[in-house]
Amino acid sequence: MATYIARRLIQGLIVLLAVSMICFIIFRYMGDPVVTMAGRYATFEEREEVRRTFGLDQPMAVQYGRFLWNAVHGNFGKSYVSRVPALGLIMERFPATLELATTAIVVAFALGVILGVLVALKPYAMRNRLIMAASLGGISIPTFLSGILLIMIFSVYMGVLPPYGRGETVQIGFWRTGFLTLDGIRHLILPAATLALFQLAVLLRLTRAGMREVMAEEYIKTAWAKGLPPFKVIFKHALRNVLIPVVTITGLQFGELIAYSIVTETIFQWPGMGNLILTSFFENDQPVVVTYIMLAAVIIISMNIIVDILYALINPRIRYE
């Protein structure tokens, strides 16, 4: 296992190097950041002074080498707009995004697996047909539309939940959380539900398909013939063999929710990384954008490694050499 993890970490470093190179090259052709830093009406001399100050007058290879050296030491440069370290700016928003993504994926995984098992056991019951129809709607409706609908129903018409913002938060060390206040939890419900709807529908249908296939296997029929309790047959023998693809999708979804929840955070004005990166794109704030992409790559690579480790825990027959 240790050898496998080390090999995956080396592969991850290679991927990060490729991502950094692609980002560095692309953003050099997105426009001149000197215009953003010096101002639209700056003179030629003022722009050249800014270019020298930030090292933008150096050859591209020198700039990329300096970027890698600084990145290894956790320095991704300063934001061109706010003039503060880009990594610190993003990490300030990271707790809000992580709490939102964690809540959404936990709800989606729990409900998706439970409902998927229930639907698979009695696929032709009217209740389960309605559940499958609702899951199809969850997959088909875009995130921005479902978010707007939830705001209209629960905030505008019913007035029971706040439509935007993060609410009251509590500072614990470097972490600012909304889990410890009732107002923070109330503000979390709608954006978390919006993010969870699509993931829930996917996990439900995936669990249902896997359970229906596994329940027809001979070893499940043997377990029933031995007189094992239904709970043991369904959750120990059947569901355990279905969980590998479900965990795979869940891990990938969790990484994507952390890195790419831009639409949901924009709709609900959630003060997370997605809202920040959207503003940074408009302002051509390259250090913030590059730092965000690198952090997203690290998160997704890490989630893939964690999922691979979970395989061996879920199914003891899987061994990594």
JOUR-V439302 format. One record per run of one state. SS is the DSSP state (alpha for helix, beta for strand, coil for the rest). FROM is the first residue (numbers start at 1). TO is the last residue. If there is no record, write none. Layout:
ss/from/to
SS/FROM/TO
SS/FROM/TO
This chain:
ss/from/to
coil/1/1
alpha/2/27
coil/28/32
alpha/33/38
coil/39/43
alpha/44/53
coil/54/59
alpha/60/72
coil/73/77
beta/78/78
coil/79/84
beta/85/85
alpha/86/121
coil/122/125
alpha/126/140
coil/141/142
alpha/143/157
coil/158/169
beta/170/172
coil/173/174
beta/175/177
coil/178/181
alpha/182/214
coil/215/217
alpha/218/225
coil/226/229
alpha/230/259
coil/260/261
alpha/262/267
coil/268/272
alpha/273/282
coil/283/285
alpha/286/314
coil/315/321
